Amino acid sequence: MIPYGRQTVSQDDIDAVISVLQSDWLTQGPAIEGFEAALASYTGAAFSLAVSNGTAALHLACLALGMGKADRVWTSPITFVASANCARYCGAQVDFVDVEPGTWNISIESLTAKLRQAKQDNKLPSLLIVVHFAGQSCDMAAISQLADEYGFAVIEDASHALGADYEQGKVGNCRYSSMSIFSFHPVKMITTGEGGAITTNDPQLHKALLALRTHGIVREPEDLLAPADGPWSYEQHSLGYNYRITDMQAALGQSQLKKLDQYVAQRRTIVQRYNDMLSDTPVQCPIQKPQGAPSWHIYPICLWYSAENPKNLGTITQARRQIFTGLREQGIGVQVHYIPVYRQPYYADMGFSGDSFPVAESYYAGAITLPVYPALSEDDQQRVVDVLHDQIDLAANLIADTDSP
Ligand SMILES: *Cc1c(COP(=O)(O)O)cnc(C)c1O
């Protein structure tokens, strides 16, 4: 099976983990600070904080901004459920903003319209969590302008986008946001097994995150509310969690980070080849915007997508299922990223309907994620494309040219 994504672990990574195992610190030791410093330096953010996973990073970021029952949090429907769940952990209400064709990132047009309406209804969000889908940055300059105009905070879910460029900097530099979060799950850009991180330029947020990561406890003498009983003193100021990462994981992360630019370059080469090889097929390849260079965590295609001449989504769904199954049967580990979050029963029960998100619905009907990872060989990639061509030919009879909704 050719998987849709997989980690690259080499001997230097293994050596880095072993040297931590032979040291005095398995957790809360110097490897964590080393990894955090390397991440801050790589992204260009002032601070970085490593945590147990990307979901924990999202949860802490929402908590540090004080999200609670009175707040509305908006995010993209084309994302992993964690981007929305983190707001629910804080009791906040979740809503979604439709995506734009081609990048499948939050649409600035939809966001602007939804904000205008929300202002009239007195239901403006306190927070927008943008998702840099597939590793391509959202239009952060436009989003931060809207954030200023309508008064909401911005968190970047950059789980896909470590190593991506936007304007003159790296995603994660938080030039246009309060915080960015990353995931180091094995399919992501670099891995620590499980792991995540938050970057920020705000020293107050960094301090709040440090305490929340470890039960809401502070230890520095200047942070204590009462005179210290002794050198052992600590105080719990808020209800935090144990969201720490281990030193073994941090050492693996720091070793992986050294190779990130090489991984990104390999992914970009593979994606360019896919774009060329699929140009004569009824496939909408991901569109790259001129403001940046994506990291290409995944390669999501959409079958028979057409904004001008939309086809019946029911027949596309049927053809996609046949093509997807055919690819899997031929040993190609395709995936679908993602089932729109509002379709999940947990969210659908809140009253969401696909009618509010026409682009997300069209995308989902034809979506298939093709394999991309640094070690994917040219031969394997050719095989993916050959099988896809065959499967599209087999399914094409389902899609008639006259077929309109
Ligand atoms: C992977 C991912 C997460 C969650 O990360 P974990 O480390 O698995 O908790 C959140 N958001 C997006 C968009 C992701 O892809």
The ligand as an SDF file (V2000), in Angstrom:
LIG
                    3D

 15 15  0  0  0  0  0  0  0  0999 V2000
   -3.7690   17.1730   12.8560 C   0  0  0  0  0  0  0  0  0  0  0  0
   -4.6470   18.3400   13.0130 C   0  0  0  0  0  0  0  0  0  0  0  0
   -5.0660   18.8200   14.2710 C   0  0  0  0  0  0  0  0  0  0  0  0
   -4.8560   18.0830   15.5630 C   0  0  0  0  0  0  0  0  0  0  0  0
   -3.5960   17.7030   15.8230 O   0  0  0  0  0  0  0  0  0  0  0  0
   -3.2720   16.4840   16.8280 P   0  0  0  0  0  0  0  0  0  0  0  0
   -1.8100   16.6550   17.0530 O   0  0  0  0  0  0  0  0  0  0  0  0
   -3.6370   15.2200   16.1200 O   0  0  0  0  0  0  0  0  0  0  0  0
   -4.0810   16.6940   18.0680 O   0  0  0  0  0  0  0  0  0  0  0  0
   -5.8010   19.9850   14.3110 C   0  0  0  0  0  0  0  0  0  0  0  0
   -6.1260   20.6590   13.1970 N   0  0  0  0  0  0  0  0  0  0  0  0
   -5.7760   20.2100   11.9790 C   0  0  0  0  0  0  0  0  0  0  0  0
   -6.1590   21.0150   10.7740 C   0  0  0  0  0  0  0  0  0  0  0  0
   -5.0360   19.0400   11.8450 C   0  0  0  0  0  0  0  0  0  0  0  0
   -4.7110   18.5930   10.6330 O   0  0  0  0  0  0  0  0  0  0  0  0
  1  2  1  0
  2  3  1  0
  2 14  2  0
  3  4  1  0
  3 10  2  0
  4  5  1  0
  5  6  1  0
  6  7  2  0
  6  8  1  0
  6  9  1  0
 10 11  1  0
 11 12  2  0
 12 13  1  0
 12 14  1  0
 14 15  1  0
M  END
$$$$
